[in-house]
Amino acid sequence: MNSSAASIRNDFQAPDETSERTMRLFELAGLQPPAADDITPFSDIKRFEERWHGDHKFRAAYAQDPDRVGVTFGLRVDPEVVRPIWDPEHPGRDESACLPVWVRYRDFQRRGSKHLLDAIAAGKPADPRFARWRQRQIYRANLEIGVSLTPNPHIPASFELSRGCSVGCWFCSLSPPKLDDVFQYTPEHARLWREILEVIRVVSGPAARRTICYSGTEPFDNPHYERFVADFVSAFSDVPFTSTAIPTRDVERTRRLLATSPAYRVRFSVLSVGALAKIHAAFSPEETLPVLFGLRNEGATDARYVNFAGRARDNVAKYRKYQPGPPVISTPSCESGFKFNLAERTIRLVSPCAPDDRWPMGYRVYDETRFETGRDVARTVEDMMSRHMTRTARDLPVLRFPGHLRYQPINTGFALIGRRLRQRFEDTFDMPSMARLGELIAAGKHSASAIVTLFDRECGVTQEAVTATLEELFHLGVLDEDLQEPDRALSN
């Protein structure tokens, strides 16, 4: 057995000393906390899950001698409690065959998952232009990439507080350069920061609370990250989500962040089995019960879901160790809105997409510019919204289906086939010629007005019906908006 376990100790405060604080963090998140007597048992189960899913050697060894291996790794949980995880013969879905504490823990997990899904559902921006544009991106991305049990949040904005990253994960989808600058919390910068937050508050409304103070970089690289977070809380009355790959670089700093972050607002990205051992040595199971773990190390059960995007596309051989089958074509991007980098003074309007040669990082760029002042930001955000979010099918020079969808004629209309979904568009009473409409759009030669004229002449369908159908197709994200000339096209 590998001895990353040797560094594990149980020199934590007594469990009941942190249980009350842990319960408070669930209450801050608007969640019913576990019963006081369940805090430690639940924490012990979760810690076992982290080791089980993160360490392939542990998985191979545990069933041979659960008690001995558990003690070696500093795990307090009774092996019988977690038998549904490690014993392939156990009927894990049959709760009558499980111990009561396991049943309560699973119910607690389900409530936590529902809470996270409810938070995603609350991400609709207040500005109706923004909301409609975002919904169009959701429809487009679902057809392009597929849907999952954990939907993309499509948050309205993200704020990078540094240029580059000190961690340098080989698989990083957003491929930041090495850290070379941070946005310091000076009086001038603080004023600009608060002005930017106000702009996003106005256009996003309550959804602004879902924005994040990082994107493709390490939040703790900025020595003043917590001061920026404090302003975020003042502006939006909520604590932002934080994902860090260096929780043990300064344990007390991380502990302070955990103490003020509601449950499920902090994620530890785990890059190696050794890093997992350090996290388990530094933080008690009770401290990390409200913390999400992103296990991205080789041998982790989730490693096979690493996106083939960004830096992973440049490290194919290493990627194959994680995913020996077909590459995972999904998106690492969670923004349908504005991507700020305050160190660089840039704003981009972006939305998620499947990574490819043009968009290797898995997000599209619709517009980008620089800013210096809060007024610049307000003017730029309004300009981008006016030009991109009010667009209609009539504004497109040519109507065509995007390249990620395959057009298929059917008797009653047409179908569009994405990577994992197929969507049909069939005749209706008002629009009885969907097959012909599909042909014209698939040809990629006609504007909306030309199609309206052709239908009036050929099929006798009213202009209003054709126009309404085209606008509905546009809203559903199946008409290509990316019609820029190649030499002027944006990329990432």
LUMBA-735974 format. One record per residue (C-alpha): x, y, z; residue in one letter. Coordinates in steps of 0.05 Angstrom, whole numbers. Layout:
! LUMBA-735974
ATOM     px     py     pz numi
ATOM      X      Y      Z    A
...
***
This chain:
! LUMBA-735974
ATOM     px     py     pz numi
ATOM      0      0      0    M
ATOM     26     67    -19    N
ATOM     44    110     39    S
ATOM     10    174     25    S
ATOM    -30    147     83    A
ATOM     30    156    128    A
ATOM     19    231    131    S
ATOM    -52    225    157    I
ATOM    -63    243    230    R
ATOM   -125    253    271    N
ATOM    -99    312    311    D
ATOM   -163    352    302    F
ATOM   -206    389    351    Q
ATOM   -259    345    383    A
ATOM   -315    334    333    P
ATOM   -367    370    376    D
ATOM   -324    432    375    E
ATOM   -336    441    300    T
ATOM   -405    409    295    S
ATOM   -441    473    315    E
ATOM   -402    514    265    R
ATOM   -416    463    211    T
ATOM   -491    465    225    M
ATOM   -489    541    220    R
ATOM   -459    538    150    L
ATOM   -516    494    126    F
ATOM   -566    543    156    E
ATOM   -530    601    121    L
ATOM   -540    565     56    A
ATOM   -615    559     69    G
ATOM   -610    484     81    L
ATOM   -636    443    139    Q
ATOM   -572    419    173    P
ATOM   -563    348    195    P
ATOM   -584    332    266    A
ATOM   -528    347    315    A
ATOM   -517    273    328    D
ATOM   -509    261    253    D
ATOM   -455    312    239    I
ATOM   -397    267    256    T
ATOM   -425    203    226    P
ATOM   -442    239    161    F
ATOM   -373    272    160    S
ATOM   -340    204    168    D
ATOM   -380    174    111    I
ATOM   -364    233     66    K
ATOM   -289    227     82    R
ATOM   -291    154     64    F
ATOM   -324    171     -2    E
ATOM   -270    222    -18    E
ATOM   -215    171     -6    R
ATOM   -253    116    -43    W
ATOM   -267    157   -105    H
ATOM   -199    191   -104    G
ATOM   -150    135    -92    D
ATOM   -150     73   -138    H
ATOM   -101     36    -93    K
ATOM   -146     46    -33    F
ATOM   -205     19    -73    R
ATOM   -165    -43    -91    A
ATOM   -142    -56    -20    A
ATOM   -201    -38     24    Y
ATOM   -246    -98     13    A
ATOM   -189   -146     32    Q
ATOM   -185   -119    103    D
ATOM   -232    -60    115    P
ATOM   -214    -50    188    D
ATOM   -139    -49    179    R
ATOM   -140     -7    115    V
ATOM   -189     42    146    G
ATOM   -144     52    207    V
ATOM    -83     60    161    T
ATOM   -117    118    126    F
ATOM   -144    150    189    G
ATOM   -217    134    172    L
ATOM   -264    131    231    R
ATOM   -326    103    195    V
ATOM   -350     33    211    D
ATOM   -339    -10    148    P
ATOM   -410    -37    155    E
ATOM   -439     33    147    V
ATOM   -405     43     80    V
ATOM   -413    -28     55    R
ATOM   -460     -3     -1    P
ATOM   -399     32    -30    I
ATOM   -344    -19    -25    W
ATOM   -381    -86    -29    D
ATOM   -402   -103   -100    P
ATOM   -449   -157    -73    E
ATOM   -488   -108    -30    H
ATOM   -556    -86    -58    P
ATOM   -540    -13    -47    G
ATOM   -605     13    -77    R
ATOM   -646    -27    -28    D
ATOM   -648     18     33    E
ATOM   -677    -37     76    S
ATOM   -610    -72     69    A
ATOM   -571    -11     94    C
ATOM   -558     15    163    L
ATOM   -603     73    186    P
ATOM   -546    124    187    V
ATOM   -530    109    114    W
ATOM   -603    119     95    V
ATOM   -604    186    131    R
ATOM   -538    206     98    Y
ATOM   -565    190     28    R
ATOM   -627    232     42    D
ATOM   -582    288     66    F
ATOM   -542    283      0    Q
ATOM   -605    285    -41    R
ATOM   -628    348     -6    R
ATOM   -560    379    -19    G
ATOM   -564    362    -93    S
ATOM   -633    391    -99    K
ATOM   -608    455    -65    H
ATOM   -553    462   -118    L
ATOM   -602    450   -174    L
ATOM   -650    502   -146    D
ATOM   -593    552   -144    A
ATOM   -579    539   -218    I
ATOM   -653    548   -235    A
ATOM   -650    617   -201    A
ATOM   -597    642   -250    G
ATOM   -643    679   -298    K
ATOM   -620    752   -307    P
ATOM   -667    809   -292    A
ATOM   -658    846   -357    D
ATOM   -707    813   -407    P
ATOM   -657    820   -464    R
ATOM   -604    785   -424    F
ATOM   -653    731   -401    A
ATOM   -677    715   -471    R
ATOM   -606    713   -499    W
ATOM   -583    667   -442    R
ATOM   -642    620   -455    Q
ATOM   -622    616   -528    R
ATOM   -552    597   -509    Q
ATOM   -579    543   -462    I
ATOM   -620    513   -519    Y
ATOM   -562    516   -567    R
ATOM   -513    485   -518    A
ATOM   -561    429   -500    N
ATOM   -565    409   -573    L
ATOM   -491    419   -586    E
ATOM   -464    385   -524    I
ATOM   -522    347   -492    G
ATOM   -554    353   -423    V
ATOM   -533    321   -358    S
ATOM   -560    309   -288    L
ATOM   -518    368   -266    T
ATOM   -539    424   -313    P
ATOM   -493    481   -332    N
ATOM   -510    542   -290    P
ATOM   -499    592   -346    H
ATOM   -481    646   -296    I
ATOM   -486    719   -318    P
ATOM   -413    739   -304    A
ATOM   -345    719   -277    S
ATOM   -289    763   -251    F
ATOM   -216    743   -258    E
ATOM   -174    779   -205    L
ATOM   -107    758   -234    S
ATOM    -71    747   -299    R
ATOM    -47    676   -302    G
ATOM    -47    620   -251    C
ATOM      6    592   -204    S
ATOM    -21    521   -205    V
ATOM    -14    502   -279    G
ATOM    -58    440   -282    C
ATOM    -39    399   -344    W
ATOM   -112    390   -362    F
ATOM   -137    461   -349    C
ATOM   -192    475   -399    S
ATOM   -180    550   -397    L
ATOM   -104    546   -406    S
ATOM    -83    608   -367    P
ATOM     -9    628   -372    P
ATOM     37    628   -312    K
ATOM     17    678   -259    L
ATOM     47    746   -273    D
ATOM      0    798   -245    D
ATOM    -57    806   -195    V
ATOM   -109    860   -187    F
ATOM    -88    892   -121    Q
ATOM   -141    918    -73    Y
ATOM   -122    991    -74    T
ATOM   -172   1048    -61    P
ATOM   -175   1061   -136    E
ATOM   -184    988   -153    H
ATOM   -235    978    -99    A
ATOM   -277   1035   -127    R
ATOM   -273   1005   -197    L
ATOM   -291    936   -170    W
ATOM   -352    962   -134    R
ATOM   -374   1000   -197    E
ATOM   -368    936   -238    I
ATOM   -409    898   -188    L
ATOM   -463    951   -191    E
ATOM   -467    946   -267    V
ATOM   -476    870   -262    I
ATOM   -526    877   -206    R
ATOM   -570    923   -249    V
ATOM   -572    877   -310    V
ATOM   -573    811   -272    S
ATOM   -616    824   -211    G
ATOM   -615    767   -160    P
ATOM   -578    723   -210    A
ATOM   -516    766   -196    A
ATOM   -507    725   -133    R
ATOM   -488    666   -177    R
ATOM   -428    702   -207    T
ATOM   -358    682   -186    I
ATOM   -293    718   -171    C
ATOM   -249    673   -214    Y
ATOM   -257    632   -277    S
ATOM   -195    598   -304    G
ATOM   -147    620   -249    T
ATOM   -133    605   -176    E
ATOM   -172    652   -129    P
ATOM   -120    647    -74    F
ATOM    -66    674   -121    D
ATOM    -95    742   -105    N
ATOM    -72    761    -34    P
ATOM   -133    806    -27    H
ATOM   -185    756    -52    Y
ATOM   -223    759     14    E
ATOM   -230    835      9    R
ATOM   -259    829    -60    F
ATOM   -307    777    -33    V
ATOM   -328    824     23    A
ATOM   -348    876    -29    D
ATOM   -385    822    -68    F
ATOM   -424    805     -5    V
ATOM   -441    879      6    S
ATOM   -465    886    -66    A
ATOM   -503    821    -74    F
ATOM   -520    800     -3    S
ATOM   -490    732    -14    D
ATOM   -423    696    -14    V
ATOM   -393    675    -81    P
ATOM   -374    604    -98    F
ATOM   -299    591    -93    T
ATOM   -259    534   -123    S
ATOM   -187    527   -101    T
ATOM   -133    476   -120    A
ATOM    -87    499    -64    I
ATOM   -127    492      1    P
ATOM    -66    469     40    T
ATOM    -18    524     16    R
ATOM    -43    567     73    D
ATOM    -88    524    116    V
ATOM   -109    579    163    E
ATOM   -129    624    105    R
ATOM   -171    568     76    T
ATOM   -201    554    145    R
ATOM   -222    627    151    R
ATOM   -256    623     83    L
ATOM   -292    560    103    L
ATOM   -316    593    167    A
ATOM   -353    648    129    T
ATOM   -377    609     68    S
ATOM   -446    576     68    P
ATOM   -448    502     54    A
ATOM   -428    481    -16    Y
ATOM   -398    548    -33    R
ATOM   -326    522    -31    V
ATOM   -296    467    -73    R
ATOM   -228    435    -65    F
ATOM   -199    413   -132    S
ATOM   -156    353   -117    V
ATOM    -98    342   -166    L
ATOM    -63    282   -135    S
ATOM    -71    228    -83    V
ATOM    -17    263    -43    G
ATOM    -58    328    -45    A
ATOM   -119    290    -19    L
ATOM    -77    262     38    A
ATOM    -54    333     56    K
ATOM   -125    359     56    I
ATOM   -148    302    101    H
ATOM    -90    315    148    A
ATOM   -103    390    152    A
ATOM   -179    391    158    F
ATOM   -224    350    201    S
ATOM   -281    310    170    P
ATOM   -331    357    204    E
ATOM   -297    418    173    E
ATOM   -303    391    103    T
ATOM   -374    364    108    L
ATOM   -400    428     75    P
ATOM   -342    428     23    V
ATOM   -348    400    -47    L
ATOM   -290    358    -73    F
ATOM   -270    358   -147    G
ATOM   -227    296   -154    L
ATOM   -185    308   -217    R
ATOM   -125    264   -201    N
ATOM   -104    204   -241    E
ATOM   -140    142   -216    G
ATOM   -200    181   -188    A
ATOM   -267    155   -210    T
ATOM   -285    224   -236    D
ATOM   -220    231   -276    A
ATOM   -253    199   -336    R
ATOM   -298    260   -341    Y
ATOM   -242    310   -352    V
ATOM   -260    353   -412    N
ATOM   -218    347   -475    F
ATOM   -209    422   -477    A
ATOM   -155    474   -469    G
ATOM    -90    446   -443    R
ATOM   -116    374   -446    A
ATOM   -117    381   -522    R
ATOM    -42    393   -519    D
ATOM    -29    334   -473    N
ATOM    -63    277   -511    V
ATOM    -19    221   -484    A
ATOM    -31    241   -412    K
ATOM   -105    251   -426    Y
ATOM   -109    179   -451    R
ATOM    -88    155   -382    K
ATOM   -149    189   -354    Y
ATOM   -196    172   -410    Q
ATOM   -175    112   -453    P
ATOM   -241    114   -491    G
ATOM   -269    170   -535    P
ATOM   -251    240   -508    P
ATOM   -303    276   -466    V
ATOM   -332    331   -510    I
ATOM   -368    375   -462    S
ATOM   -354    446   -438    T
ATOM   -316    472   -378    P
ATOM   -348    540   -385    S
ATOM   -404    561   -339    C
ATOM   -415    633   -363    E
ATOM   -469    656   -411    S
ATOM   -454    729   -402    G
ATOM   -395    773   -386    F
ATOM   -325    747   -372    K
ATOM   -283    801   -338    F
ATOM   -208    802   -326    N
ATOM   -194    860   -280    L
ATOM   -119    851   -284    A
ATOM   -122    858   -359    E
ATOM   -182    907   -361    R
ATOM   -220    864   -411    T
ATOM   -293    845   -420    I
ATOM   -317    788   -464    R
ATOM   -387    767   -480    L
ATOM   -385    691   -480    V
ATOM   -426    627   -475    S
ATOM   -409    553   -469    P
ATOM   -397    509   -530    C
ATOM   -363    444   -548    A
ATOM   -287    454   -553    P
ATOM   -259    452   -623    D
ATOM   -201    482   -663    D
ATOM   -232    552   -662    R
ATOM   -259    549   -591    W
ATOM   -209    502   -557    P
ATOM   -228    526   -487    M
ATOM   -301    508   -495    G
ATOM   -333    577   -498    Y
ATOM   -354    623   -555    R
ATOM   -334    696   -555    V
ATOM   -386    742   -585    Y
ATOM   -351    807   -569    D
ATOM   -292    834   -530    E
ATOM   -262    900   -512    T
ATOM   -221    936   -459    R
ATOM   -243    984   -404    F
ATOM   -211   1032   -355    E
ATOM   -268   1060   -314    T
ATOM   -335   1040   -285    G
ATOM   -368   1084   -337    R
ATOM   -332   1046   -391    D
ATOM   -360    981   -363    V
ATOM   -431   1007   -359    A
ATOM   -427   1033   -430    R
ATOM   -395    969   -457    T
ATOM   -445    923   -423    V
ATOM   -503    962   -450    E
ATOM   -472    965   -520    D
ATOM   -460    889   -521    M
ATOM   -530    875   -497    M
ATOM   -560    922   -548    S
ATOM   -521    893   -607    R
ATOM   -522    819   -589    H
ATOM   -580    806   -543    M
ATOM   -634    841   -583    T
ATOM   -617    805   -648    R
ATOM   -672    769   -685    T
ATOM   -674    721   -744    A
ATOM   -689    780   -789    R
ATOM   -622    811   -770    D
ATOM   -581    751   -796    L
ATOM   -555    762   -867    P
ATOM   -566    688   -882    V
ATOM   -605    634   -846    L
ATOM   -569    568   -838    R
ATOM   -563    512   -787    F
ATOM   -499    512   -745    P
ATOM   -444    463   -763    G
ATOM   -453    422   -699    H
ATOM   -523    401   -721    L
ATOM   -538    351   -775    R
ATOM   -600    366   -817    Y
ATOM   -646    308   -832    Q
ATOM   -709    314   -876    P
ATOM   -771    277   -851    I
ATOM   -840    270   -881    N
ATOM   -873    321   -836    T
ATOM   -816    370   -830    G
ATOM   -743    361   -810    F
ATOM   -699    339   -752    A
ATOM   -634    368   -725    L
ATOM   -586    319   -693    I
ATOM   -533    339   -643    G
ATOM   -481    298   -606    R
ATOM   -532    268   -558    R
ATOM   -600    297   -576    L
ATOM   -646    296   -636    R
ATOM   -700    349   -643    Q
ATOM   -758    347   -693    R
ATOM   -794    406   -724    F
ATOM   -860    385   -754    E
ATOM   -919    416   -791    D
ATOM   -970    456   -752    T
ATOM  -1037    486   -772    F
ATOM  -1006    555   -782    D
ATOM   -942    529   -813    M
ATOM   -957    467   -856    P
ATOM   -893    467   -897    S
ATOM   -837    454   -847    M
ATOM   -802    406   -895    A
ATOM   -794    462   -946    R
ATOM   -771    510   -892    L
ATOM   -717    460   -870    G
ATOM   -693    454   -942    E
ATOM   -686    529   -950    L
ATOM   -648    539   -885    I
ATOM   -604    478   -898    A
ATOM   -584    509   -965    A
ATOM   -554    568   -927    G
ATOM   -568    618   -982    K
ATOM   -630    656   -960    H
ATOM   -645    713   -912    S
ATOM   -707    713   -869    A
ATOM   -742    763   -914    S
ATOM   -727    721   -976    A
ATOM   -755    659   -942    I
ATOM   -818    696   -923    V
ATOM   -827    719   -995    T
ATOM   -816    648  -1022    L
ATOM   -867    618   -975    F
ATOM   -918    670   -993    D
ATOM   -909    655  -1067    R
ATOM   -899    580  -1065    E
ATOM   -940    555  -1006    C
ATOM   -991    609   -990    G
ATOM   -968    613   -918    V
ATOM   -977    681   -886    T
ATOM   -918    725   -874    Q
ATOM   -936    728   -800    E
ATOM   -934    652   -793    A
ATOM   -868    645   -828    V
ATOM   -836    702   -790    T
ATOM   -861    674   -723    A
ATOM   -833    605   -740    T
ATOM   -765    633   -759    L
ATOM   -762    673   -695    E
ATOM   -780    611   -655    E
ATOM   -724    572   -689    L
ATOM   -677    628   -673    F
ATOM   -698    629   -600    H
ATOM   -688    554   -596    L
ATOM   -615    564   -616    G
ATOM   -617    525   -682    V
ATOM   -600    583   -728    L
ATOM   -526    601   -735    D
ATOM   -510    668   -704    E
ATOM   -435    663   -718    D
ATOM   -433    694   -788    L
ATOM   -370    736   -782    Q
ATOM   -320    739   -837    E
ATOM   -261    692   -823    P
ATOM   -210    747   -821    D
ATOM   -251    785   -769    R
ATOM   -275    724   -730    A
ATOM   -262    721   -655    L
ATOM   -231    660   -622    S
ATOM   -201    638   -556    N
***
